[in-house]
Amino acid sequence: MKVQILSFFISLLSFQSIGICQNQTNDCNEKPGAPRKLFAFIGELLQARTVSARENYNEARFSATYRIIDKICGNYPGDTISFDVIQVFSDSSFKKNKYQLLILTKDTAQNENYVLWADLYFDVFKTVNKQWAACYMSKRNSVIYANEKVLKPKKIKFSKDAFYDTRGMTREEIDITYPEPFYKIKKDKAIPLLGNSIDEIFQHQKESTLTNADIYDLPELPVDTAGGGIVVKDVQLEEIKEGDPDSVNQAIEKNYLTIKDSLLKDPFNEAKIRLLLENCRARKDYDRCSQFFDNLVHDYPDSVKAYLLKAKFRHPRASLEDSSKILVLQQALKVDSSNYDANYELALSYYRLFRQQPNTYYAYTARKWFIRCADIDMAQISLLKYPVIQLSNYLNDANTVSIYKKLSYQVSTNAQGIPVENKHNWYFPIEPFLRDSTNWITDYTIDIIKELGSVNFRLDWFSEALAWFKEPMLSARYKGKMYRFLWLRSFDAPIVIRMQKIKRSVIIYWKIPRFIDSLHTFQSAVEFKKTIAVWQWKKFEKSLTTIDYWSMISGDYLSDATDGAIWLLEAAINGKYKVTERSGYIYPKYTKCLMYLINLTDLNLPKDRIY
């Protein structure tokens, strides 16, 4: 009998240890009147699939089913749960790991089903003590709120089964997703070393994301009597009243008359036209703006510019429901059929219709006008080839695809090697900077025009900087050995560092702008150089192998920063060429490599100027 009882308890302990859910009913202690209720649990992923985003919402959306292993707080009947995963950013990392801590929410008033919002999921593994713990997760798109505390991970002894499979990932992806010292990379595995307990994770979310979602109150803050400020909760602000409506309308009307008078003298001034549009919006009187554009084409019937302005501002986008823009552009072509802008805008209009509703007519018509643009200005073929290839592939026109694939951007340089006499004067090829070098050909949801706009902006920016420094162009045609680092800083002057090897000699050059005190501006650049040892060249090249530099993608698609610094590295080694650009904070191992070049110079920059 005693043996049977002992066996029963051993079985029960084993039953619990593998995570069979307890019928807990503990509440999550949301604040009274909270707009959402929580259900937090450890779950095992059973199924996840992509579903359509909600109408008018820009969000990735998935549907998932989990087995409930351990309930942390909240109530839910049953052993499995299905819910929608709603994320503002396209990120499917929630379904990367089998086991996760999930914090679901549901609307209290509507009593809707539970959903998983944003980043309220955390990969978990068992520890050597058979407890659940969360490893460090590098979530690039997480929102960091003001005054939010950062949860510092601690050393945890995870079980031998705790690891991520890194097969198929690039060196950069591994380094960013599983950075040191949080992980140890061993063959095809990323083994977690640091993390947090389930209680620590949930408490941190209560004090940050869930507080900002109004599910919990901010903790009471002490009165600061020593620091010169007092923290007051629930401050009642005085209402700021708008001015008298009649006075506001009179000012708007006066502004309108001023703008109208100015446009009579200068009707093609786009800056003034924008002011007119803002004035119409302020008064919600759009007839005045419409009348301006009607008068413009009436008064200047032989001006293509008049029709282009009407198409641009009066009919900004062609749509399946409104073809007015196309009609105006066709009128412009009656004035001048060889006008590049009119032809391009017409091609763009049909391309947008094609993306809204892919069919042979829109594809063929858009392609016809893109090809017409190339006939008018052959220098633009370097950009126009991409929509022509995509549309031709849709039309199953392999011959045209083959012809346009062979076309490449032709660059002419002067005696100093600086690009000249080109439409764009780019130092770089286009293809490396396209987000995806092949998918855009067959994936018609990819807006190749938008992608090219981003590439055009960056290549203009980087090329203008190198031209200003009077740097030569590097490419696969360069037969020597050279590395060049272009450092574009938002709050400081740009810098160029170039390291060149000629036989057994290595020279490092660096250029910095000369500041003219009397003009309070930078003019020209001063070049410095010195000879360094061959072993220093080899050390830099060895550092590049640690990040697998030659396999990195060229463009920086992870950064959404609007300021900071661009770290752009070019390598031209015996006819082999590579270019990469990253924001300073994106890939620390990459910037560490380039920091070595900085340290080889005599720049001696303060630490706060390196970013």
Protein Blocks (a to p, Z undefined) as FASTA:
>chain_A
ZZmmmmmmmmmmmmmmnopacfdfbdehiaehiabdcdddddddfbdcdddddehiacdd
dddddddfbdfbdcdedjbdcdddddfbdcfklmmpmbdcddddddfklopacddehjlc
ccddddfkopacddddddfkbccdehiacdddddddddfklccdfehiafklmmmmmccf
kbccehjaccdfbdcdfklmmmmmmmmmmmmnopaccddddddfknopacdehiacdddd
dddfklmmmmmmmmmmmmmmmmmmmmmlmklmmmmmmmmmmnopaklmmmmmmmmmmmmm
mbmklmmmmmmmmmmbacfklcklmmmmmmmmmmommbmklmmmmmmmmmmmmmmmgcfk
lmmmmmmmmmmmmmmmmmlmmmmmmmmmmmmmmnopaklmmmmmmpccdddddfkopaeh
ifklpabdfklmpmblklmmmmmkbcfklmmmmmmmmmmmmmmmmmmnopacddfklmbd
cdddddddfkbccdddddddehjaccdddddddddfklopaedjddddddddfklmmmmm
mmmmmnommlpcfbdckbccfbdcdddddddeehiacdddddfklmmmlmmmmmmmmmmm
mnopafklgZZ
